Amino acid sequence: GGTGDSLPVDSSSTTTTLPQTFTGTNVQVANASVQNGVARMMTTALLGLGFTMADATNGTADPKLATSRVLYNASDPTAKPVADTLAAQLGGLPVEAANLPLPVQSGAWAAGSGVILLLGNDLAGKTIEQIQGVPQTGTTQPPATSTP
């Protein structure tokens, strides 16, 4: 097992970095926006960040949410740290404890999951880079994914 000391440290950051917890419980993305298919996109994006994901679902919010929210299962001790990390990764979303029934199709937590991202219109269809405001690296060309 490695100690993790080999990770590069970004010394240009002035904010206090809270410990990031990506695993411990699964995260489920629930589409609470007016767009279709965005929960699956976000699930894939969050997998890329290192979260363990449950299958995407649809939220039952009516009307649809203008602003995304992170819900967590207060009875699951692993859920709050993951929820906080998820919220921070997505630009500082509100985090709140949720009780059953949940505003998702099943009304319940997905198997192995204690965190739900209610994906609202603000983040629907956006990439992690867009959400985090990561500046594009000086070039307007997309990175080449294949050789001609």
Secondary structure as UniProt FT lines:
FT   TURN            5..6
FT   TURN            11..12
FT   STRAND          26..31
FT   HELIX           38..49
FT   STRAND          57..59
FT   STRAND          69..73
FT   TURN            74..75
FT   TURN            77..78
FT   HELIX           79..89
FT   TURN            90..91
FT   STRAND          95..98
FT   TURN            105..106
FT   TURN            111..112
FT   STRAND          113..119
FT   TURN            121..125
FT   HELIX           128..132
//
